[in-house]
């Protein structure tokens, strides 16, 4: 305890004697810590926001489109169009066990949707009930999505995207309850049974769900006489199951439409699991880049600590000689200077963490969440920062301390 107290006292005396130098060194470590923590926190927030917006399209969903053959097969020439029908969705659901949910999707763009004088020409989509779970088109409280009875009875019911609701019922107040009211699609009245909860969506293959109107697929087919689907949406339990399902889709529809299952252009496939993997690789690179940039800044601060400790060793050469001559061991000298250097690093790191928390909290009050997400100091960010601080403290403290411990006592006293 006496040795520790003496080391602490000497450290405080050095700080008092070299206030400017110590302050600048502390600022270097503090700024380096802020750089690491804030950059990684922003990276975490941006990754979560991007994934959240991407998941607005759906989780583990595949959009299947008709394509054009590029390989002749069983006497059929290349260049044939492969249109999809509603019966194909039934076939795929029955023959491919990896597919958990599926829905055909009809789309109609040129039919006016009216409420009084408010007229909108959205994408009117005809779908099955499972569409709500796959595409995260979740109805708000008090409403529902299309159900099996709507399909079987070809009911004239509709689910509105939240922004479509806002336009059609403009002037009636924000988030007005429209469930049970009627709108006109073309010249046909439809009863509103639900309004989609607002969601973030960064991508789409037709239009944003908030601007769309959803009706039962059977009603859409009977009303518009649309023979072919725009696409089929299906969902699997995992990324591995998605790859197996895609292979089986080509096999099943290849037999049905007489095209080579190896002809990738015969169908168009958009697998969101592949895009999510791409995002993971991209953000891993981002996090690594941010960590490297922040660590460089922190390393500069560590070099400052090492430099100040080398200067301290030179200024206290005679003191080191006296301590060694009265019995101090090399490890005592090593411990003293190492503790002083690591204490500076720890104080600077602590100040950096406090400033980082303040900066991250300050950003949350701004209106930038939709674009960059909410920066978060996650446990991973804290661990990475502590590891970097530990390495910097070890390097900045060890080498000057070793130099001090290695000085010859006779040479120290002669100096």
DRENNU-909610 format. One record per residue: x, z, y of N, C-alpha, C in turn; residue in one letter. Coordinates in steps of 0.001 Angstrom, whole numbers, padded with zeros to 6 digits, always signed. Layout:
<atoms>
XZYXZYXZYA/...
</atoms>
This chain:
<atoms>
+000838+000000-001206+000000+000000+000000+000870+000000+001253X/+002013+000747+001182+002908+000809+002343+003479-000565+002659X/+003846-001302+001602+004416-002633+001806+003373-003581+002395X/+002150-003483+001881+001084-004356+002386+000796-004058+003850X/+000726-002735+004174+000469-002344+005563+001581-002836+006484X/+002826-002741+006007+003960-003204+006816+003888-004715+007029X/+003502-005447+005963+003395-006912+006076+002305-007303+007054X/+001163-006589+006988+000061-006881+007908+000468-006578+009342X/+001154-005447+009525+001610-005091+010869+002570-006118+011433X/+003499-006588+010615+004442-007606+011055+003731-008910+011393X/+002721-009248+010594+001946-010478+010834+001218-010404+012175X/+000605-009255+012464-000106-009100+013732+000863-009131+014908X/+002041-008588+014704+003041-008622+015774+003483-010053+016050X/+003639-010852+014988+004020-012261+015165+002943-013027+015920X/+001679-012730+015623+000581-013407+016313+000603-013075+017809X/+000849-011771+018127+000898-011371+019532+002060-012034+020265X/+003189-012187+019581+004381-012759+020225+004269-014281+020374X/+003506-014924+019486+003398-016384+019507+001925-016779+019519X/+001221-016364+020565-000221-016601+020615-000566-018089+020635X/+000086-018846+021501-000242-020267+021639+000056-021026+020354X/+001236-020782+019811+001626-021493+018594+000698-021159+017438X/+000370-019899+017277-000523-019484+016189-001926-020047+016391X/-002388-020032+017657-003733-020549+017942-003832-022026+017606X/-002827-022799+018013-002837-024235+017716-002797-024490+016203X/-002037-023653+015498-001976-023811+014042-003323-023493+013407X/-003962-022415+013872-005290-022072+013357-006293-023183+013637X/-006223-023776+014834-007141-024872+015171-006933-026064+014250X/-005681-026320+013884-005416-027428+012958-006085-027215+011612X/-005967-025999+011069-006617-025702+009792-008137-025713+009950X/-008629-025155+011072-010077-025118+011303-010651-026531+011367X/-010015-027395+012132-010497-028775+012272-010425-029513+010933X/-009367-029279+010177-009269-029922+008864-010378-029480+007935X/-010708-028174+007969-011805-027669+007141-013135-028279+007564X/-013356-028344+008881-014592-028961+009381-014692-030407+008926X/-013585-031129+008985-013596-032536+008578-013996-032681+007111X/-013408-031858+006246-013731-031946+004818-015192-031582+004571X/-015621-030423+005090-016973-029924+004796-018035-030851+005372X/-017895-031225+006638-018929-032031+007290-019019-033424+006684X/-017877-034051+006429-017909-035386+005831-018568-035359+004452X/-018196-034387+003634-018800-034298+002296-020276-033919+002384X/-020640-033048+003334-022043-032655+003496-022893-033848+003916X/-022370-034667+004832-023097-035866+005233-023199-036852+004067X/-022143-036931+003269-022188-037811+002101-023256-037393+001109X/-023377-036072+000862-024410-035560-000044-025796-035847+000509X/-025986-035588+001811-027292-035841+002416-027678-037307+002369X/-026707-038194+002657-026988-039635+002639-027319-040104+001229X/-026594-039565+000228-026869-039963-001160-028277-039542-001574X/-028647-038312-001275-029977-037831-001672-031082-038586-000951X/-030855-038906+000327-031868-039638+001076-032014-041057+000538X/-030889-041691+000210-030938-043062-000323-031657-043088-001663X/-031353-042109-002526-032029-042059-003823-033520-041763-003658X/-033836-040895-002700-035244-040575-002460-036007-041807-002007X/-035410-042570-001092-036060-043790-000614-036142-044825-001729X/-035112-044901-002556-035127-045868-003648-036164-045488-004692X/-036313-044176-004951-037296-043729-005928-038721-043920-005442X/-038876-044254-004149-040201-044636-003679-040716-045870-004393X/-039801-046682-004887-040184-047852-005666-040625-047466-007068X/-040094-046350-007575-040440-045893-008917-039223-045376-009647X/-039446-044603-010692-038368-044043-011507-038297-044789-012839X/-037130-045364-013119-036877-046071-014387-037929-047169-014626X/-038281-047900-013595-039271-048951-013764-038589-050313-013787X/-039256-051235-014444-038779-052612-014540-039885-053523-014053X/-039546-054424-013152-040476-055450-012701-040153-056746-013444X/-041156-057272-014131-040979-058460-014957-041735-059627-014337X/-041040-060730-014093-041630-061909-013476-041498-063106-014411X/-042397-064045-014267-042248-065297-014987-041106-066111-014395X/-040455-066914-015241-039319-067715-014788-039422-069156-015243X/-038283-069822-015341-038201-071226-015760-037112-071345-016806X/-037421-071992-017920-036439-072113-018998-035277-073008-018571X/-034116-072694-019065-032917-073508-018816-032280-073980-020113X/-032931-073641-021236-032419-074042-022556-033564-074685-023326X/-033328-075859-023890-034350-076480-024754-034448-075682-026040X/-035675-075599-026588-035878-074703-027729-037021-075231-028593X/-036733-075403-029895-037728-075831-030881-038518-077061-030415X/-037815-078019-029864-038441-079265-029432-039010-079219-028027X/-039054-078041-027414-039551-077936-026041-038379-078142-025073X/-038591-078930-024024-037490-079211-023103-037226-078024-022170X/-036080-078064-021527-035794-077065-020504-036601-077387-019246X/-036652-076428-018334-037377-076643-017081-038846-076288-017146X/-039294-075639-018256-040697-075235-018355-040920-073918-017599X/-042040-073812-016899-042422-072562-016251-043038-071622-017277X/-042715-070344-017160-043263-069326-018069-044117-068381-017230X/-045410-068656-017085-046282-067747-016319-046712-066566-017186X/-046950-065449-016576-047363-064247-017296-048869-064034-017152X/-049479-063543-018237-050916-063258-018253-051141-061778-018554X/-052350-061311-018269-052661-059903-018499-052531-059543-019968X/-052845-060487-020851-052727-060222-022286-051282-059933-022691X/-050314-060454-021904-048905-060188-022218-048594-058704-022066X/-049223-058050-021111-048987-056612-020935-049486-055834-022147X/-050665-056213-022667-051169-055561-023881-050205-055781-025038X/-049727-056995-025189-048828-057326-026299-047536-056527-026217X/-046943-056466-025037-045689-055731-024877-045887-054243-025151X/-046995-053688-024697-047263-052269-024919-047419-051949-026406X/-048033-052854-027145-048284-052618-028565-047048-052847-029422X/-046169-053764-029052-045061-054164-029915-043713-053560-029533X/-043625-052926-028381-042335-052366-027957-042506-050860-027719X/-042095-050036-028680-042317-048586-028555-041524-047952-027414X/-040434-048594-026957-039647-048028-025860-040419-048018-024536X/-041455-048849-024424-042241-048906-023199-043274-047778-023220X/-043135-046828-022286-044054-045691-022211-045305-046018-021402X/-045137-046721-020308-046260-047096-019441-046101-048553-019029X/-047223-049190-018749-047168-050595-018353-048415-050930-017524X/-048274-051888-016640-049405-052362-015845-049143-053801-015417X/-050126-054678-015585-050019-055987-014944-050220-055809-013447X/-049816-056785-012681-050000-056704-011236-050385-058078-010682X/-051598-058138-010162-052052-059307-009430-051812-059059-007938X/-051560-060105-007186-051409-059968-005740-052172-061071-005031X/-052825-060688-003943-053594-061637-003141-053321-061353-001667X/-052900-062383-000935-052472-062179+000434-053464-062657+001499X/-054317-063606+001166-055087-064275+002216-056515-063773+002361X/-056824-062634+001796-058179-062084+001911-058210-061003+002981X/-059070-061142+003982-059140-060127+005030-059767-058834+004518X/-059211-057730+004938-059771-056409+004642-060267-055860+005973X/-061583-055513+006029-062175-055160+007304-062854-053785+007252X/-062766-053132+008397-063595-051966+008669-064087-052129+010100X/-065331-052554+010257-065831-052850+011592-065067-054016+012188X/-064474-053787+013349-063705-054846+014007-062230-054834+013625X/-061833-053839+012896-060431-053765+012466-060248-054660+011240X/-059373-055655+011351-059144-056614+010272-057664-056613+009913X/-057420-056502+008621-056048-056469+008111-055943-057475+006976X/-054799-058138+006877-054574-059066+005757-053381-058563+004929X/-053602-057523+004152-052514-056937+003368-052382-057637+002018X/-051451-057130+001252-051342-057538-000147-052371-056722-000933X/-053421-057393-001415-054428-056733-002250-053946-056853-003694X/-053614-055709-004294-053008-055696-005625-054016-055231-006665X/-054084-055950-007790-054902-055540-008920-054022-054947-009999X/-054263-053681-010361-053356-052970-011265-054154-052132-012269X/-053409-051516-013202-053963-050586-014180-053678-049140-013739X/-054315-048156-014384-054141-046749-013963-052700-046248-014006X/-051907-046684-015001-050540-046164-015111-049658-046555-013929X/-050111-047477-013132-049329-047924-011971-049006-046761-011041X/-049932-045823-010910-049739-044702-009987-048521-043870-010350X/-048282-043645-011658-047150-042833-012099-045844-043618-012031X/-045896-044887-012394-044673-045683-012422-044132-045951-011026X/-045016-046302-010108-044588-046710-008779-044697-045589-007739X/-045017-044385-008182-045147-043241-007274-046140-043516-006146X/-047228-044205-006500-048336-044392-005557-049310-043255-005833X/-049041-042099-005249-049774-040881-005556-050879-040677-004515X/-052133-040531-004945-053216-040316-003975-053126-038946-003313X/-053515-038903-002052-053510-037659-001301-054653-036757-001780X/-054637-035509-001339-055664-034547-001753-057064-035058-001408X/-057979-034838-002339-059355-035262-002141-059652-036645-002662X/-058623-037363-003072-058821-038718-003591-058241-038866-004983X/-058341-040053-005511-057808-040345-006842-057315-041787-006878X/-056646-042112-007981-056214-043493-008182-057222-044180-009101X/-056987-045434-009361-057844-046212-010257-057769-045626-011667X/-058903-045514-012350-058907-044972-013709-059428-046011-014705X/-059467-045612-015970-059856-046538-017029-061315-046979-016877X/-062190-046094-016414-063587-046471-016212-063717-047559-015146X/-062874-047493-014122-062883-048545-013101-062506-049894-013708X/-061525-049854-014622-061083-051107-015264-062192-051645-016152X/-062727-050796-017032-063745-051253-017978-065013-051730-017270X/-065384-051078-016171-066619-051437-015482-066420-052428-014349X/-065183-052883-014141-064887-053800-013031-065460-053269-011710X/-065234-052010-011500-065798-051367-010313-065119-051878-009036X/-065895-051865-007977-065376-052294-006683-064922-051047-005915X/-063782-050540-006336-063193-049362-005706-061784-049730-005237X/-061313-049009-004246-060018-049342-003654-059248-048078-003302X/-057918-048175-003413-056995-047138-002954-056173-047758-001836X/-056125-047093-000686-055432-047631+000476-054041-047033+000614X/-053079-047862+001016-051822-047337+001500-052060-046552+002775X/-051235-045540+003031-051507-044654+004169-051468-045391+005508X/-050587-046375+005658-050565-047089+006937-051706-048092+007030X/-052147-048643+005900-053330-049498+005916-054553-048692+006343X/-054659-047453+005852-055753-046571+006279-055702-046324+007777X/-054477-046033+008285-054342-045738+009712-054782-046917+010570X/-054482-048148+010116-054866-049326+010902-056369-049582+010830X/-056900-049535+009618-058319-049863+009455-059224-048837+010131X/-058784-047599+010220-059609-046545+010814-058960-046012+012096X/-058302-046905+012788-057650-046532+014041-058684-046009+015038X/-058304-044956+015726-059200-044384+016717-060085-043277+016184X/-060020-043021+014869-060864-041976+014281-060078-040693+014019X/-058875-040636+014565-058068-039425+014381-056993-039627+013328X/-055932-038845+013448-054820-038945+012506-055217-038353+011153X/-054839-039045+010079-055126-038608+008711-056621-038366+008479X/-057446-039224+009054-058892-039093+008876-059249-039251+007400X/-060206-038448+006921-060649-038517+005526-061604-039699+005370X/-061163-040699+004575-061980-041912+004421-062488-042066+002991X/-062214-041107+002122-062666-041199+000731-064198-041213+000697X/-064738-042199-000010-066183-042352-000104-066742-043372+000868X/-065938-043772+001859-066406-044767+002806-066153-046180+002276X/-066766-047159+002919-066665-048538+002438-065852-049402+003393X/-065140-050379+002793-064469-051441+003524-064891-052761+002898X/-064629-053849+003577-064924-055178+003054-063620-055870+002689X/-063529-056343+001452-062422-057198+001050-063005-058590+000890X/-062666-059469+001802-063375-060742+001866-064799-060459+002298X/-065749-060880+001479-067162-060609+001760-067747-059591+000791X/-066865-058854+000101-067316-057920-000935-067067-056481-000494X/-068061-055622-000555-067847-054214-000176-067118-053446-001287X/-066209-052595-000880-065458-051742-001805-065534-050303-001301X/-065632-049377-002240-065645-047956-001905-064226-047394-002018X/-063794-046695-001006-062460-046089-001008-062491-044826-001864X/-061632-044771-002869-061574-043589-003741-060298-042781-003533X/-059363-043307-002759-058121-042570-002533-057264-043223-001471X/-056373-042412-000891-055376-042881+000071-054022-042383-000399X/-053044-043269-000407-051713-042916-000903-051041-041877-000009X/-050393-040889-000638-049572-039957+000122-048415-040713+000770X/-048054-040338+001999-046886-040984+002612-045642-040763+001748X/-044850-041798+001629-043605-041695+000870-042553-042574+001524X/-041305-042297+001209-040211-043120+001707-039888-044184+000673X/-039701-045399+001127-039470-046526+000228-038496-047485+000888X/-037333-047651+000281-036290-048475+000887-036324-049921+000425X/-037031-050219-000662-037042-051584-001175-038396-051895-001788X/-038685-053160-001909-039940-053589-002513-039761-055021-002999X/-040729-055497-003766-040678-056876-004244-041857-057690-003728X/-042705-057079-002927-043798-057826-002304-044019-057311-000898X/-044366-056044-000763-044494-055388+000535-044471-053890+000303X/-044297-053130+001374-044282-051678+001237-045654-051191+000783X/-045655-050205-000096-046916-049700-000648-047815-049109+000421X/-047239-048604+001489-048050-047999+002551-048963-049024+003237X/-048623-050320+003117-049401-051377+003773-050353-052093+002816X/-050442-051648+001583-051187-052397+000571-052551-051774+000285X/-053381-052553-000422-054678-052087-000922-054683-052335-002422X/-055009-051310-003206-054987-051395-004667-056417-051350-005200X/-056722-052288-006113-058037-052333-006751-057826-052502-008248X/-058851-052269-009078-058683-052447-010532-058287-053889-010871X/-057382-054018-011846-056934-055345-012240-058074-056234-012719X/-059020-055662-013462-060152-056449-013964-061033-056941-012819X/-061210-056113-011798-062002-056510-010628-061294-057625-009867X/-059998-057500-009730-059207-058513-009031-059318-059856-009742X/-059176-059831-011067-059242-061084-011832-060618-061730-011705X/-061696-060930-011793-063056-061480-011701-063371-061955-010289X/-062864-061262-009301-063205-061569-007911-062469-062806-007403X/-061200-062916-007727-060390-064002-007187-060131-065117-008204X/-060507-064894-009476-060304-065924-010488-058845-066244-010736X/-057999-065243-010582-056557-065450-010726-056173-065352-012201X/-055708-066478-012767-055390-066522-014195-054060-065850-014502X/-053084-066108-013655-051735-065633-013933-051389-064411-013080X/-050528-063566-013651-050061-062377-012944-048935-062734-011979X/-048780-061904-010987-047571-062021-010172-046386-061385-010889X/-046665-060301-011597-045598-059635-012341-046204-058563-013237X/-045370-058018-014098-045719-056875-014941-044747-055746-014597X/-045257-054527-014514-044421-053350-014273-044475-052469-015514X/-043301-052064-016016-043301-051118-017146-042219-050072-016935X/-042357-048988-017679-041461-047838-017535-041007-047366-018902X/-039737-046984-018996-039179-046462-020243-038722-045017-020023X/-038365-044354-021127-037995-042940-021045-036583-042726-020526X/-035696-043711-020694-034299-043539-020297-033675-044894-020004X/-032460-044855-019455-031746-046096-019142-031403-046853-020422X/-031005-046130-021472-030696-046793-022743-031937-047464-023329X/-033071-046773-023254-034315-047362-023753-034695-048587-022934X/-034360-048587-021654-034682-049732-020796-033926-050968-021250X/-032667-050797-021607-031885-051953-022076-032426-052481-023402X/-032800-051577-024300-033370-052024-025584-034710-052717-025361X/-035514-052154-024464-036824-052737-024191-036687-054141-023615X/-035717-054344-022744-035536-055674-022142-035220-056716-023206X/-034361-056348-024162-034044-057280-025255-035303-057613-026048X/-036122-056598-026324-037348-056830-027090-038370-057643-026291X/-038407-057462-024970-039330-058254-024142-039023-059736-024281X/-037767-060104-024236-037390-061517-024395-037759-062029-025784X/-037599-061171-026794-037936-061595-028151-039439-061800-028310X/-040231-060818-027828-041689-060883-027991-042275-062051-027205X/-041908-062146-025926-042459-063239-025120-041832-064581-025488X/-040625-064555-026036-040009-065803-026512-040807-066407-027651X/-041274-065559-028573-042121-066060-029659-043465-066548-029104X/-043980-065843-028126-045306-066176-027600-045300-067486-026818X/-044240-067730-026053-044195-068914-025191-043172-069953-025636X/-042574-069733-026799-041655-070697-027388-040454-070988-026476X/-039740-069928-026120-038467-070135-025421-037397-069300-026115X/-036146-069699-025912-035012-069036-026538-034868-067624-025954X/-034860-066566-026810-034687-065201-026290-033376-064998-025538X/-032404-065874-025758-031131-065781-025041-031185-066465-023683X/-032311-067094-023354-032465-067795-022081-032896-066783-021009X/-031919-066228-020289-032215-065179-019321-033085-065651-018161X/-033051-066944-017863-033815-067455-016725-035281-067699-017059X/-035631-067574-018330-037036-067785-018698-037921-066686-018112X/-037331-065520-017871-038043-064404-017247-037173-063835-016139X/-037811-063276-015140-037080-062559-014107-037238-061067-014313X/-036140-060341-014335-036180-058905-014624-035463-058152-013506X/-036157-057183-012918-035549-056286-011947-035635-054883-012523X/-034497-054406-013039-034418-053093-013672-033859-052093-012666X/-034680-051157-012230-034237-050216-011201-033171-049254-011708X/-033083-049040-013025-032041-048149-013542-030656-048738-013286X/-030542-050064-013335-029260-050693-013058-028887-050513-011597X/-029865-050633-010712-029592-050437-009294-029213-048984-009022X/-029843-048061-009731-029517-046652-009526-028085-046365-009971X/-027652-047001-011056-026257-046848-011483-025309-047374-010421X/-025673-048500-009824-024845-049068-008768-024740-048100-007596X/-025868-047452-007247-025844-046463-006169-024918-045297-006530X/-024956-044856-007780-024110-043742-008198-022631-044093-008050X/-022253-045294-008489-020867-045721-008347-020482-045824-006867X/-021401-046363-006065-021134-046533-004640-020909-045184-003964X/-021769-044223-004257-021641-042935-003582-020497-042099-004154X/-020134-042325-005394-018916-041684-005902-017717-042137-005089X/-017679-043449-004790-016614-043968-003933-016676-043385-002530X/-017903-043248-001989-018057-042651-000662-017523-041221-000641X/-017941-040424-001627-017500-039024-001664-015978-038941-001777X/-015401-039801-002610-013948-039795-002771-013264-040165-001461X/-013806-041180-000786-013236-041597+000498-013330-040480+001523X/-014503-039848+001629-014671-038749+002583-013729-037594+002259X/-013588-037304+000975-012700-036204+000585-011250-036521+000946X/-010845-037781+000757-009464-038165+001076-009222-038078+002575X/-010173-038614+003373-010022-038556+004832-009954-037104+005302X/-010873-036278+004796-010868-034871+005194-009618-034144+004740X/-009150-034455+003534-007950-033782+003025-006713-034170+003823X/-006662-035418+004306-005539-035809+005160-005519-034958+006433X/-006704-034774+007028-006787-033948+008234-006379-032509+007924X/-006829-032010+006786-006476-030644+006394-004989-030534+006083X/-004418-031577+005515-002984-031574+005207-002154-031500+006479X/-002623-032221+007527-001919-032139+008811-001908-030702+009312X/-003036-030015+009183-003084-028609+009559-002133-027775+008717X/-002060-028087+007419-001143-027361+006544+000307-027576+006926X/+000628-028796+007349+001996-029069+007806+002307-028227+009043X/+001284-028066+009902+001476-027206+011079+001776-025772+010684X/+001049-025276+009680+001314-023917+009198+002726-023803+008644X/+003134-024792+007849+004487-024756+007278+005554-024780+008373X/+005317-025629+009393+006298-025712+010477+006433-024380+011216X/+005287-023761+011511+005357-022487+012227+006053-021416+011379X/+005851-021471+010071+006497-020486+009208+008001-020734+009113X/+008409-021999+009130+009845-022297+009153+010478-021761+010438X/+009767-021903+011556+010271-021379+012827+010360-019850+012765X/+009332-019220+012184+009337-017760+012052+010507-017298+011195X/+010774-018027+010111+011902-017669+009238+013212-017720+010026X/+013359-018797+010831+014592-018924+011617+014710-017819+012658X/+013608-017468+013306+013649-016425+014336+013890-015043+013747X/+013495-014850+012503+013594-013515+011895+014714-013447+010843X/+015700-014310+011020+016812-014340+010065+017534-012995+010000X/+017810-012411+011170+018523-011127+011184+017675-010040+010531X/+016353-010062+010805+015456-009082+010175+015497-009203+008653X/+015521-010456+008176+015578-010678+006723+016880-010112+006154X/+017997-010333+006895+019290-009811+006425+019296-008296+006347X/+018708-007645+007345+018664-006178+007346+017826-005671+006177X/+016654-006291+005947+015795-005857+004838+016501-006030+003499X/+017208-007151+003356+017904-007368+002076+019042-006362+001904X/+019707-006005+002989+020866-005100+002891+020454-003668+002557X/+019206-003316+002879+018761-001946+002585+017937-001890+001290X/+017947-002972+000529+017331-002911-000796+016124-003796-001047X/+015658-004556-000050+014502-005444-000282+014884-006548-001255X/+014017-006831-002178+014275-007867-003175+013830-009237-002648X/+014315-010278-003338+013908-011633-002965+012383-011783-003020X/+011774-011204-004054+010333-011374-004198+009565-010652-003098X/+010163-009577-002524+009511-008895-001403+009478-009802-000178X/+010599-010469+000097+010661-011397+001227+009723-012574+000984X/+009743-013093-000253+008868-014219-000611+007404-013849-000405X/+007030-012637-000867+005639-012195-000750+005230-012055+000707X/+006109-011516+001527+005773-011271+002926+005433-012569+003656X/+006306-013557+003536+006077-014801+004276+004945-015620+003649X/+004800-015515+002345+003706-016244+001688+002351-015684+002132X/+002248-014356+002214+000988-013740+002650+000672-014133+004089X/+001692-014155+004940+001454-014519+006336+000908-015952+006443X/+001507-016882+005699+001075-018284+005774-000328-018461+005214X/-000589-017856+004063-001911-018019+003460-002994-017324+004286X/-002627-016244+004977-003609-015576+005847-004035-016498+006977X/-003070-017202+007563-003408-018166+008624-004347-019237+008083X/-004058-019736+006875-004901-020774+006271-006303-020243+005999X/-006399-019012+005480-007707-018438+005173-008532-018195+006433X/-007886-017695+007483-008613-017469+008737-009102-018793+009308X/-008219-019789+009339-008628-021112+009833-009717-021734+008982X/-009602-021563+007659-010640-022095+006771-011971-021406+006972X/-011947-020078+007161-013185-019354+007406-013857-019797+008693X/-013066-019949+009760-013621-020451+011019-014187-021863+010842X/-013487-022670+010046-013967-024031+009796-015294-024056+009071X/-015468-023162+008099-016743-023081+007381-017878-022676+008326X/-017596-021693+009186-018631-021243+010120-019032-022368+011064X/-018046-023076+011617-018342-024207+012501-019088-025311+011767X/-018714-025556+010519-019382-026595+009734-020847-026253+009506X/-021110-024992+009172-022506-024559+008995-023307-024777+010273X/-022685-024457+011412-023372-024659+012681-023646-026123+012969X/-022668-026996+012696-022847-028427+012936-023925-029011+012031X/-023892-028625+010760-024895-029132+009819-026284-028662+010221X/-026386-027408+010634-027683-026879+011074-028156-027598+012331X/-027229-027908+013227-027583-028581+014473-028137-029976+014197X/-027560-030673+013217-028007-032029+012899-029431-032022+012363X/-029814-030964+011656-031163-030918+011073-032245-030864+012145X/-031883-030465+013370-032872-030437+014442-033095-031817+015054X/-032195-032762+014774-032351-034112+015295-033352-034910+014472X/-033677-036091+014962-034661-036946+014292-033952-038060+013524X/-032987-037643+012682-032194-038634+011959-032374-038545+010445X/-033235-037648+009985-033371-037438+008550-033774-038706+007824X/-034650-039516+008437-035132-040722+007764-034000-041699+007486X/-032945-041652+008309-031871-042625+008183-030681-042087+007404X/-030252-040863+007686-029044-040333+007056-029330-039142+006158X/-030588-038728+006057-030916-037583+005235-030525-036283+005919X/-030573-035214+005164-030206-033888+005669-028859-033490+005081X/-027814-033379+005914-026513-032955+005379-026639-031606+004678X/-025993-031480+003528-026113-030246+002759-024742-029817+002262X/-024414-028548+002530-023169-027995+001996-023486-027488+000597X/-023369-028363-000347-023701-028041-001732-022580-027215-002364X/-022833-026583-003526-021751-025856-004213-020542-026734-004499X/-020784-028012-004820-019662-028921-005087-018802-029102-003838X/-019446-029239-002677-018709-029380-001419-017883-028122-001153X/-018470-026947-001359-017761-025691-001129-016562-025565-002070X/-016756-025920-003331-015666-025817-004305-014521-026756-003943X/-014859-028010-003607-013824-028971-003236-013036-028480-002025X/-013745-027960-001029-013076-027469+000177-012163-026288-000140X/-012635-025350-000966-011814-024185-001312-010579-024596-002105X/-010741-025566-002990-009584-026047-003755-008554-026666-002821X/-009023-027505-001877-008100-028128-000927-007422-027077-000056X/-008199-026087+000415-007617-025010+001217-006581-024232+000409X/-006898-023973-000855-005958-023261-001709-004654-024021-001883X/-004758-025347-002107-003549-026159-002283-002720-026200-000998X/-003420-026361+000140-002710-026388+001423-002038-025044+001690X/-002774-023943+001455-002198-022620+001665-001007-022367+000760X/-001115-022809-000493-000016-022622-001441+001232-023372-000996X/+001030-024650-000610+002181-025456-000201+002764-024961+001120X/+001877-024651+002095+002341-024235+003416+003021-022869+003377X/+002643-022040+002431+003232-020712+002357+004430-020622+001442X/+004418-021374+000351+005451-021204-000660+006821-021682-000189X/+006868-022885+000382+008179-023452+000704+008898-022699+001823X/+008228-022342+002922+008936-021500+003899+009308-020131+003328X/+008419-019547+002511+008706-018240+001915+009907-018325+000971X/+009997-019423+000229+011144-019580-000674+012435-019711+000118X/+012358-020433+001246+013539-020568+002093+013985-019203+002612X/+012994-018383+003050+013328-017058+003562+013931-016188+002473X/+013338-016238+001266+013837-015396+000169+015212-015833-000304X/+015552-017086-000080+016836-017598-000564+017985-017421+000408X/+017729-016869+001608+018801-016679+002586+019824-015639+002095X/+021110-015875+002412+022177-014944+002062+022170-013784+003066X/+022048-012535+002598+021988-011396+003522+023206-011323+004455X/+024378-011644+003942+025613-011579+004766+025545-012588+005893X/+025137-013819+005555+025004-014865+006567+023950-014509+007593X/+022847-013868+007120+021781-013458+008046+022300-012456+009067X/+023069-011450+008593+023581-010425+009499+024656-010993+010422X/+025465-011918+009905+026498-012533+010761+025844-013332+011866X/+024696-013993+011537+024012-014768+012554+023423-013875+013613X/
</atoms>
